Amino acid sequence: MITRLRIRIAGPVLAILGLVLVLVLVLGVGRLLPQEPLVALAIAVAVLLLGLTLADPTIIPQLAVPVLLVVVRVRLGGPELSASDLVLFLAVWPAVALGQRPYSAPLRTLLWLVTLYQAATLFAVVNNPYTANTVEWLHAALLTAGALVVGWALGRAGRGAVALTLLMAGIGVIAFSTVAQGVSTLGEGLEPVYPRFPFEMHKNFAGCVLAMGALIAYVHPPWMRWPRALAVATFVLCCLALLFTQSRQAIIGLAVALAVVVLRGDDTRKRSKLIILGGIGALAFVTTLIRDQFDSGNQFNSVFQRINWLQDSMDVWLTDPIFGAGLRWWYTDRFDVRFQPPNAEIEALTTAGILGAIAFLALMAGILVVLWRVQPLYGTLAFTVMLGRFVQSQFDLFWVTAQVSIPFLVAGLCLGQLVHDTGQDAEDAIPKELERVTTRGSVR
């Protein structure tokens, strides 16, 4: 009785306090508008987002999803950071504070794996005191644990289909722009395309994003609610754009991921194994590109440059084999060389030593094992997106903004959507609306 009375009293009190707060903010914005219009606008936008968040806790995470693709650098009165990192940072807070709990067992395991990795790399931070080292340690936590929690909040609230559609809309713009630019330059030879719209991108960043888009479109699980025709058209567009970029590591990662999707299968959709032949053809295309670079004898092309970088990276690692030279050591003046090693494990060795490399392998292997055990309707997409990213990083950079945050966000989103649809997080959980489908066989 007392509890009910408190609730009845608390409701009107909170409403009155909220109204007073809104009036104060409105008056403050009105007073600032003539003198500080930008500050007034920022406050107004913040108030609007706060109000929307109270109405729907997933609104900021949803709006953040397509912006994760934007790696343009911005300066907010201090150090530069990417727009992708900024929106992910803003999306984490409502996801943590207002996201539904408890977390599922698989998500808790992934968060523990990230925590263990962060603990292992903390030795490199302590052993190498400089600003970029500490900042990157926090950045890595944001890209992994932060993205997982944001994805979980969206999936657990049943926003998985909307979030993936928003992400694919952004990727679709990049794909269309890449194809248009590639077609316009065909007369100049088959040179790699560096997309210039909607912002300038390196071909390997664009390739990585396009490979993820192609994979999501190919898998398009039933809970994504995409028509087959739309999924096929998007898949073809992303693959064509990927070929225009000639991003070899992205092509390899996509080929491996698609092969896993086909060979694993699920209960709702039959997939032709002919896609594996397409993957083999793509690998042959990559092999031809690499062979041509070797035959060219140009010591400054990307193949020979990577070989030199890997050799120089080992020299950096030997300066401190156990704890490493520190995260982002290439931003310091301690070494004659300044580059991010083009291999995930070599980067881990140089930055965090043997301890960090072991922790990184444990992180990725543990994540893949956990996601493999998740019911295929949800786990296949999460597993293959993460696998594709890991394969790509064997031939290029790993810790790069959106290229890390998006796979972790997709993984968290799939785990959240599983619990939303089934109320369970077990391997054999089947959504109620799909029980009829799975018992009848396949959906074409």
C-alpha positions as CSV (number, residue, x, y, z in Angstrom):
1,M,0.0,0.0,0.0
2,I,2.8,2.4,1.0
3,T,4.7,1.5,-2.2
4,R,1.7,2.2,-4.4
5,L,1.2,5.6,-2.6
6,R,4.9,6.5,-3.2
7,I,4.5,5.7,-6.9
8,R,1.4,7.8,-7.2
9,I,3.1,10.7,-5.6
10,A,6.4,10.3,-7.5
11,G,4.7,10.4,-10.9
12,P,3.3,13.9,-10.6
13,V,6.4,15.2,-8.9
14,L,8.7,14.0,-11.7
15,A,6.3,15.4,-14.3
16,I,6.4,18.8,-12.5
17,L,10.2,18.7,-12.2
18,G,10.5,17.8,-15.8
19,L,8.3,20.7,-16.9
20,V,10.3,23.1,-14.8
21,L,13.6,21.8,-16.3
22,V,12.2,22.2,-19.9
23,L,11.0,25.8,-19.1
24,V,14.5,26.7,-17.7
25,L,16.2,25.3,-20.7
26,V,13.9,27.0,-23.1
27,L,14.5,30.4,-21.4
28,G,18.2,29.7,-21.4
29,V,18.3,28.9,-25.1
30,G,16.2,32.0,-25.8
31,R,18.7,34.2,-23.8
32,L,21.7,32.7,-25.5
33,L,20.4,32.7,-29.0
34,P,21.3,36.4,-29.9
35,Q,24.8,36.2,-28.4
36,E,25.8,32.5,-28.9
37,P,23.7,31.0,-31.6
38,L,25.9,27.9,-32.0
39,V,25.8,27.2,-28.3
40,A,22.1,27.7,-28.2
41,L,21.6,25.4,-31.1
42,A,23.8,22.7,-29.4
43,I,21.7,22.9,-26.2
44,A,18.5,22.8,-28.2
45,V,19.6,19.6,-30.0
46,A,20.8,18.1,-26.8
47,V,17.4,18.8,-25.1
48,L,15.6,17.3,-28.1
49,L,17.7,14.1,-28.0
50,L,17.2,13.9,-24.3
51,G,13.5,14.1,-24.7
52,L,13.5,11.5,-27.5
53,T,15.7,9.2,-25.5
54,L,13.2,9.3,-22.6
55,A,10.5,8.4,-25.0
56,D,12.5,5.7,-26.8
57,P,15.9,4.7,-25.3
58,T,17.1,3.4,-28.6
59,I,16.7,6.6,-30.6
60,I,20.3,7.8,-30.3
61,P,21.8,4.3,-30.9
62,Q,19.6,4.0,-34.0
63,L,20.6,7.4,-35.4
64,A,24.2,6.5,-34.7
65,V,24.3,3.3,-36.8
66,P,24.6,4.8,-40.3
67,V,27.0,7.5,-39.0
68,L,29.4,4.8,-37.8
69,L,30.4,4.6,-41.5
70,V,31.7,8.2,-41.4
71,V,35.4,8.3,-40.6
72,V,35.8,12.0,-41.4
73,R,38.0,13.6,-38.7
74,V,36.3,16.3,-36.6
75,R,37.8,18.7,-34.0
76,L,35.8,19.7,-31.0
77,G,38.1,22.1,-29.2
78,G,40.6,19.4,-28.5
79,P,42.2,16.4,-30.2
80,E,40.8,15.2,-33.5
81,L,38.5,12.2,-33.6
82,S,36.4,10.5,-36.2
83,A,32.7,11.2,-36.5
84,S,32.3,7.4,-36.2
85,D,34.0,7.4,-32.8
86,L,32.0,10.4,-31.6
87,V,28.6,9.0,-32.4
88,L,29.5,5.6,-30.9
89,F,30.6,7.4,-27.7
90,L,27.3,9.3,-27.6
91,A,25.3,6.1,-28.3
92,V,27.0,4.1,-25.5
93,W,25.5,6.1,-22.6
94,P,21.8,5.6,-23.3
95,A,22.6,2.0,-24.3
96,V,24.3,1.3,-20.9
97,A,21.9,3.4,-18.8
98,L,18.5,2.5,-20.4
99,G,19.3,-0.8,-22.4
100,Q,17.3,-3.8,-21.3
101,R,18.9,-6.3,-18.9
102,P,20.0,-8.8,-17.9
103,Y,22.5,-9.4,-20.6
104,S,22.4,-12.8,-22.1
105,A,25.1,-15.4,-21.3
106,P,26.8,-15.1,-24.7
107,L,27.0,-11.3,-24.4
108,R,28.4,-11.5,-20.9
109,T,31.1,-13.9,-22.2
110,L,32.0,-11.6,-25.0
111,L,32.3,-8.7,-22.5
112,W,34.5,-10.8,-20.2
113,L,36.7,-11.6,-23.2
114,V,37.1,-7.9,-24.0
115,T,37.8,-7.2,-20.3
116,L,40.6,-9.8,-20.3
117,Y,42.1,-8.3,-23.4
118,Q,42.0,-4.8,-21.9
119,A,43.6,-6.1,-18.7
120,A,46.4,-7.7,-20.7
121,T,47.1,-4.6,-22.8
122,L,47.0,-2.4,-19.6
123,F,50.6,-3.6,-18.9
124,A,51.7,-1.9,-22.2
125,V,49.9,1.3,-21.1
126,V,51.6,1.4,-17.7
127,N,55.0,0.4,-19.2
128,N,54.9,3.1,-21.9
129,P,53.5,6.3,-20.4
130,Y,52.4,8.6,-23.2
131,T,49.1,10.2,-24.2
132,A,48.4,8.3,-27.4
133,N,48.9,5.0,-25.5
134,T,46.2,5.7,-22.9
135,V,43.8,7.2,-25.4
136,E,44.0,4.2,-27.7
137,W,43.5,1.8,-24.7
138,L,40.2,3.6,-24.0
139,H,39.4,3.7,-27.7
140,A,39.8,-0.1,-28.1
141,A,37.3,-0.6,-25.2
142,L,34.8,1.7,-26.9
143,L,35.1,0.0,-30.3
144,T,34.6,-3.5,-28.8
145,A,32.6,-3.4,-25.5
146,G,30.9,-0.2,-26.3
147,A,29.8,-1.4,-29.8
148,L,28.6,-4.7,-28.3
149,V,26.4,-2.9,-25.7
150,V,25.0,-0.5,-28.3
151,G,24.1,-3.5,-30.6
152,W,22.6,-5.4,-27.7
153,A,20.4,-2.4,-26.8
154,L,19.0,-2.2,-30.3
155,G,18.5,-5.9,-30.8
156,R,17.0,-6.5,-27.3
157,A,14.5,-3.7,-28.0
158,G,13.5,-5.4,-31.3
159,R,15.2,-2.8,-33.5
160,G,17.5,-5.2,-35.2
161,A,15.9,-5.0,-38.6
162,V,15.7,-1.2,-38.5
163,A,19.4,-0.9,-37.4
164,L,20.7,-3.3,-40.1
165,T,18.5,-1.5,-42.7
166,L,20.0,1.9,-41.7
167,L,23.5,0.5,-41.8
168,M,22.9,-1.1,-45.3
169,A,21.4,2.2,-46.5
170,G,24.7,3.9,-45.7
171,I,26.7,1.1,-47.3
172,G,24.5,1.2,-50.3
173,V,25.3,4.9,-50.9
174,I,29.0,4.0,-50.7
175,A,28.5,1.1,-53.1
176,F,26.6,3.1,-55.7
177,S,29.2,5.9,-55.5
178,T,32.0,3.5,-56.0
179,V,30.4,1.8,-59.0
180,A,29.6,5.1,-60.6
181,Q,33.1,6.4,-60.1
182,G,34.6,3.1,-61.4
183,V,32.5,3.1,-64.5
184,S,33.4,6.7,-65.2
185,T,37.1,5.9,-65.1
186,L,37.0,2.6,-67.1
187,G,38.6,4.4,-70.1
188,E,41.7,5.1,-68.0
189,G,42.4,1.4,-67.2
190,L,41.4,-0.9,-64.4
191,E,42.9,1.1,-61.5
192,P,41.6,0.8,-57.9
193,V,38.8,3.1,-57.1
194,Y,39.2,5.4,-54.1
195,P,35.6,6.6,-53.5
196,R,35.1,10.4,-53.2
197,F,31.4,10.4,-52.2
198,P,29.9,10.9,-49.7
199,F,33.4,11.6,-48.4
200,E,36.9,10.6,-49.5
201,M,37.8,7.0,-48.5
202,H,40.8,4.8,-48.9
203,K,40.1,1.8,-51.1
204,N,40.7,-0.7,-48.3
205,F,38.3,1.1,-45.9
206,A,35.7,1.1,-48.6
207,G,36.4,-2.5,-49.5
208,C,36.0,-3.6,-45.9
209,V,32.7,-1.8,-45.5
210,L,31.4,-3.1,-48.9
211,A,32.4,-6.7,-48.0
212,M,30.4,-6.4,-44.8
213,G,27.5,-5.0,-46.7
214,A,27.6,-7.9,-49.3
215,L,27.7,-10.4,-46.4
216,I,24.8,-8.9,-44.6
217,A,22.7,-8.8,-47.8
218,Y,23.6,-12.4,-48.6
219,V,22.7,-13.7,-45.2
220,H,19.7,-11.4,-44.6
221,P,18.2,-13.5,-41.8
222,P,14.4,-13.7,-41.7
223,W,14.1,-11.4,-38.8
224,M,15.7,-8.7,-40.9
225,R,12.5,-8.7,-43.0
226,W,14.2,-7.9,-46.3
227,P,12.5,-9.1,-49.6
228,R,14.7,-11.5,-51.5
229,A,14.9,-9.3,-54.6
230,L,16.2,-6.4,-52.5
231,A,18.8,-8.6,-50.8
232,V,20.0,-10.0,-54.1
233,A,20.3,-6.6,-55.8
234,T,22.2,-5.1,-52.8
235,F,24.5,-8.1,-52.7
236,V,25.4,-7.8,-56.4
237,L,25.9,-4.0,-56.1
238,C,28.2,-4.4,-53.1
239,C,30.2,-7.1,-54.8
240,L,30.6,-5.1,-58.0
241,A,31.7,-2.1,-56.0
242,L,34.2,-4.2,-54.0
243,L,35.7,-5.4,-57.3
244,F,36.2,-1.8,-58.4
245,T,38.1,-1.0,-55.2
246,Q,40.4,-4.0,-55.7
247,S,40.7,-4.3,-52.0
248,R,42.3,-7.8,-51.9
249,Q,42.0,-8.4,-48.2
250,A,38.3,-7.5,-48.2
251,I,37.7,-9.9,-51.2
252,I,39.5,-12.7,-49.3
253,G,37.5,-12.1,-46.1
254,L,34.2,-12.0,-48.0
255,A,35.0,-15.2,-49.9
256,V,35.8,-17.1,-46.6
257,A,32.8,-15.7,-44.9
258,L,30.4,-16.7,-47.7
259,A,31.8,-20.2,-47.8
260,V,31.1,-20.6,-44.1
261,V,27.5,-19.3,-44.6
262,V,26.8,-21.8,-47.4
263,L,28.4,-24.8,-45.7
264,R,26.8,-24.1,-42.3
265,G,23.3,-23.5,-43.6
266,D,20.2,-23.0,-41.5
267,D,16.6,-24.3,-41.3
268,T,14.9,-21.5,-43.2
269,R,16.8,-21.0,-46.4
270,K,18.6,-23.2,-49.0
271,R,21.7,-21.7,-50.4
272,S,23.4,-22.7,-53.6
273,K,27.0,-23.9,-53.2
274,L,27.8,-22.2,-56.5
275,I,28.6,-19.1,-54.5
276,I,31.8,-21.0,-53.4
277,L,32.9,-21.1,-57.0
278,G,32.4,-17.4,-57.2
279,G,34.6,-17.1,-54.1
280,I,37.3,-19.2,-55.7
281,G,37.1,-17.0,-58.8
282,A,37.5,-13.9,-56.6
283,L,40.5,-15.5,-54.9
284,A,42.0,-16.2,-58.3
285,F,41.5,-12.5,-59.2
286,V,43.3,-11.5,-56.0
287,T,46.2,-13.9,-56.8
288,T,46.5,-12.3,-60.3
289,L,46.8,-8.8,-58.8
290,I,49.4,-10.0,-56.3
291,R,51.4,-11.8,-59.0
292,D,51.4,-8.7,-61.2
293,Q,52.8,-6.6,-58.3
294,F,55.6,-9.1,-57.7
295,D,56.4,-9.3,-61.4
296,S,56.5,-5.5,-61.7
297,G,59.6,-5.3,-59.7
298,N,58.4,-2.0,-58.2
299,Q,59.8,-2.1,-54.6
300,F,57.4,0.6,-53.6
301,N,54.1,-1.1,-54.5
302,S,51.8,-2.3,-51.7
303,V,53.1,-5.9,-51.7
304,F,56.7,-5.1,-51.2
305,Q,55.8,-2.2,-48.9
306,R,53.9,-4.6,-46.6
307,I,56.9,-7.0,-46.6
308,N,59.2,-4.1,-45.5
309,W,56.7,-3.0,-42.9
310,L,56.5,-6.5,-41.4
311,Q,60.2,-6.7,-41.2
312,D,60.5,-3.3,-39.5
313,S,57.7,-4.2,-37.2
314,M,59.7,-7.2,-35.8
315,D,62.5,-4.8,-35.1
316,V,60.2,-2.7,-33.0
317,W,58.8,-5.7,-31.2
318,L,62.3,-6.8,-30.2
319,T,62.8,-3.6,-28.2
320,D,60.3,-5.0,-25.6
321,P,59.1,-8.6,-26.5
322,I,57.1,-9.1,-23.3
323,F,55.1,-5.8,-22.9
324,G,55.5,-4.2,-26.3
325,A,56.3,-0.6,-27.4
326,G,52.9,0.7,-26.5
327,L,49.6,1.3,-28.3
328,R,50.0,3.7,-31.3
329,W,53.8,3.7,-30.9
330,W,53.9,5.0,-34.5
331,Y,52.6,8.3,-33.2
332,T,55.8,8.9,-31.2
333,D,59.3,9.8,-32.0
334,R,60.9,6.8,-30.4
335,F,61.4,4.8,-33.7
336,D,62.7,5.7,-37.1
337,V,59.6,4.1,-38.7
338,R,56.1,5.3,-38.3
339,F,53.3,3.0,-39.6
340,Q,50.6,0.8,-38.3
341,P,51.6,-2.8,-38.9
342,P,49.5,-4.4,-41.7
343,N,48.7,-7.6,-39.7
344,A,46.6,-8.0,-36.6
345,E,48.9,-10.3,-34.7
346,I,52.1,-8.4,-35.6
347,E,50.5,-5.2,-34.5
348,A,49.5,-6.9,-31.2
349,L,53.1,-8.1,-30.7
350,T,54.6,-4.6,-31.4
351,T,52.1,-2.7,-29.3
352,A,51.5,-5.0,-26.3
353,G,54.2,-7.7,-26.6
354,I,53.7,-11.5,-26.3
355,L,51.2,-10.9,-23.6
356,G,49.0,-8.7,-25.8
357,A,49.3,-11.0,-28.8
358,I,48.1,-14.0,-26.8
359,A,45.3,-11.9,-25.3
360,F,44.2,-10.8,-28.8
361,L,44.2,-14.3,-30.2
362,A,42.2,-15.4,-27.1
363,L,39.8,-12.5,-27.7
364,M,39.1,-13.3,-31.3
365,A,39.1,-17.1,-30.9
366,G,36.8,-16.9,-27.9
367,I,34.4,-14.5,-29.7
368,L,34.2,-16.8,-32.7
369,V,33.5,-19.9,-30.5
370,V,30.8,-18.1,-28.6
371,L,29.1,-16.8,-31.8
372,W,29.4,-20.2,-33.5
373,R,27.3,-21.8,-30.7
374,V,24.5,-19.3,-31.1
375,Q,21.4,-20.4,-32.9
376,P,22.2,-20.1,-36.6
377,L,19.3,-17.8,-37.4
378,Y,21.1,-15.2,-35.4
379,G,24.6,-16.6,-34.9
380,T,25.5,-17.1,-38.6
381,L,25.5,-13.4,-39.4
382,A,27.3,-12.4,-36.2
383,F,29.9,-15.1,-36.6
384,T,30.7,-14.5,-40.3
385,V,30.9,-10.7,-40.0
386,M,33.4,-11.2,-37.2
387,L,35.3,-13.9,-39.1
388,G,35.5,-11.8,-42.3
389,R,37.0,-8.9,-40.3
390,F,39.5,-11.2,-38.7
391,V,40.6,-12.7,-42.0
392,Q,40.9,-9.2,-43.6
393,S,43.2,-8.2,-40.7
394,Q,45.7,-10.9,-41.6
395,F,46.6,-8.7,-44.6
396,D,45.9,-5.2,-43.3
397,L,45.2,-3.1,-40.3
398,F,42.9,-4.3,-37.6
399,W,42.3,-1.4,-35.1
400,V,40.6,1.0,-37.4
401,T,37.5,2.8,-36.2
402,A,34.4,1.6,-38.1
403,Q,36.1,-1.5,-39.3
404,V,36.1,-2.8,-35.7
405,S,33.0,-1.2,-34.2
406,I,30.6,-2.4,-36.9
407,P,31.3,-6.1,-36.6
408,F,31.1,-5.9,-32.8
409,L,27.8,-3.9,-33.1
410,V,26.4,-6.5,-35.4
411,A,27.3,-9.3,-33.0
412,G,25.7,-7.5,-30.1
413,L,22.6,-6.7,-32.2
414,C,22.2,-10.4,-33.2
415,L,22.4,-11.6,-29.6
416,G,19.9,-8.9,-28.5
417,Q,17.5,-9.8,-31.2
418,L,17.7,-13.5,-30.3
419,V,16.6,-12.8,-26.8
420,H,13.9,-10.3,-28.0
421,D,12.4,-12.9,-30.4
422,T,12.7,-16.0,-28.2
423,G,13.1,-14.9,-24.6
424,Q,16.1,-17.3,-24.5
425,D,19.8,-17.2,-25.3
426,A,20.3,-20.9,-25.8
427,E,21.7,-22.6,-28.9
428,D,18.3,-24.1,-29.9
429,A,16.2,-21.1,-29.3
430,I,13.7,-20.6,-32.2
431,P,11.5,-17.5,-32.6
432,K,7.8,-18.3,-32.2
433,E,6.9,-16.6,-35.5
434,L,9.5,-18.9,-37.3
435,E,8.5,-22.2,-35.7
436,R,6.0,-22.9,-38.4
437,V,8.6,-22.1,-41.1
438,T,11.4,-24.3,-39.6
439,T,9.1,-27.3,-39.2
440,R,8.0,-27.1,-42.8
441,G,11.4,-27.0,-44.3
442,S,13.0,-24.1,-46.2
443,V,11.9,-20.6,-47.3
444,R,12.9,-19.6,-50.7
